[in-house]
């Protein structure tokens, strides 16, 4: 019964974080909200796996946590540098002479 109440609490928290993602004043607030939403999904997957008696959900939750982390880093890098690749010498930066 307690785990079911925790699951309902997670769903309410997910709705609050989703509202912050939509209404966030800056990009970083929205990225933080989406990352928090992903973390709550991981917790929800683990709780649902425990409630249904299927430990396979924990593997799915761990995989989703890794994807969430890497995706957050990629989005932040993209919005900071405007590309995801390695910087080339033609990016306008002066090369050092030897």
Steps between C-alpha positions, in 0.01 A plus 500: 500500500785738581665436165175577320479830689859575402412431137211746517732753662748453215227562245401824674865609512534421129204727423657783700836458324325487163333832579845646581635368170225676309507827696873517577633852447836389360642216297695362795187488716329297230796263458516450877126427506527246217794333675302487823202356309727227362626419849143469624422266212791281610358491853153427365629212286678350802187534717275352232740209455493436873120525515451260211769258620711536186865581572557550125370854540808590703722429199278721287513773765881490511522520122259793496708676768812471284317629193354787703844601628669488160208680336514781755872545442449502123224763518707724728807466275293576193351816645837620624710434187221475237638168373578157640814422300863576565609857435685542171781752438271695266267598786660843518746419775858598448742212464811496712833516322782269592 
